[in-house]
């Protein structure tokens, strides 16, 4: 990796599952392999890396064939954050025998692999990626290509066509305008008008489709939106200009109509582009579902079944390192279960015979045999997703400021145009052509060109500024809703804390004990063991370490057995070192020496306390809702200075609390990361997740921030308030122009030249005003 | 002024060529990965001389 890439990567966030990015930040994280030079990838470590989530899925079903007869597999890759990740994945794959092409798309986080050979080789190629610490999920490109991505391409095409037409017609129009002051003959003018018409009419019908469609839909539902006056104005202007051209009249508005479409399409495209990055988040929801389940028949044979065909009462096998596909009871085996998806808590829970385990959790250390109790949407995971979807629908009712303006604006404009027509035709007894001409001029001059740009331009600049600080905005109205938030509810684990246990330094622990413990711990992937290894970066790795799932590690030495693990595993009495700080612990015993205790704590984010203090100083109400135990939650609340907290909350209780706050008139911003927070994130008025959060939470959240610090929350709130102010100013400026120009139009004094000048000038002023957000210093 | 009769169509044809080129680029996937392309120039691709032809040929 070049220095340049490393420098780029330095600003990137920790990858949730490893990958190159976490390493490049200089943390002495255990998997040193992940930031070694690419050539030495995965070689310098004695313990082979166990894939975090070796998807025990059958990729074969997703493998397709291309024209050249190669096997092709489309995948979504999780944990890609930078160019370095792209290089690593592509290199690893190309080194895998048979692979001919591998290409990662950083924008959509998709990967296409092509190889010569049977489809069954898929698993081997995928192992090359999962070994790097990335998680892959197959997807169907046919299905994924529908929807938004297609919309964006259509907008881009429409914009290109409108831009081409606008440029050419404007050239012709300028000649016509100049001709008014010199003496251009009517024949030349008509010729130029006809050329304009030839370019404008197809362009308008092609580029105007997004607006026409949306206007039609609105009208069909008996509503009106901004697209109705746009469509009406553009179509009437075109029809009128065509008539003028045909009869050899002096004024044609082709340039106004096309330029208007072009400006509006720019606004629309910017709007969509700004949120393109977050689009794949929803697709990643799929990754939580198992792809194939190993079912054990009564006669002892194992068959792979798709999840839909698994029924309660069946017996399934779950390999170590695989995600548990169903809710079930353990029949045989013992393991550590990583439940962070469900509970948001960091430490794995030991599971033995008779325990209940939940779909979506990760089986870490030993194979399990389960009796299925619930499948599919009946599982706890399915329940949470359903709860989230239900609350999300409620949130969808929020109406953006632009739409509220449009609701008022559209009828007013239509009434004005009608009044102009009626006024000229009856009151002034003008011929109906003149009356119509003036009414159309009113529609053109009021066409919400600047209004169409007022919101998107500010949003694009804001999201660009936020993205540079590692904050991704997912929802169009997120900034508007953030600007009105007055109450902030935090989750604890992974939000106020880093969600990663750290060894508490203790003078009483001998350095040699620590080194010995770390040498054993290096053989395990248990989070506490990893924390130990992080604390002793230069520890050697011991040979012959045996891991007993759910208990700990042991190693036979000439002097006797050395053990590292739980209190019971090391045979330490329950009352030993009573009174020491509560929290996760590990014990080390060796022959002839007293046992040594290592205590761990989930460290706070470095700036958690200062951010909370700052939020309070700004007048926000701050609350803490956690699923964790009372003692731990109150300690964290005290450390960061939050007075109001609730412990042991279930997802439903969190939602209820948010509903109660909303009922009390509070505008709640929820900051959380676990799957257990997902419904609450969807229920809050607006929500933010760290990028280390569970997929579902990132899907539910309106914004996602990266990195170790909590400061992005503060930055988001500050920027959103500035955005709100700028948007209101923009609306005021756009309306100001209209107030000045409408009387001119009603009086029938508007020529195409005046219309073009007004439109461009108001748009430029609005865009210029928006750029003030980019120029000012960060908060 | 008769020059306009053929000069304007020629000018428009040139413009149309540009538009066509852009639409072709859009269709052939040049705009699919705007973020990744910026990093690719930094890769040291000495070991593998893959043409890196983009997603399309594989489909």
Interface residues (C-beta under 8 A of the other chain):
Chain A: X1 X2 X4 X5 X8 X66 X70 X72 X82 X83 X84 X86 X87 X91 X94 X95 X101 X103 X104 X105 X106 X107 X108 X110 X112 X114 X141 X153 X156 X157 X160 X161 X164 X167 X168 X171 X172 X185 X188 X191 X192 X195 X199 X277
Chain B: X1 X4 X5 X8 X11 X12 X15 X16 X18 X19 X22 X23 X26 X31 X32 X33 X34 X35 X36 X38 X39 X40 X42 X43 X44 X47 X48 X50 X52 X53 X54 X55 X57 X58 X59
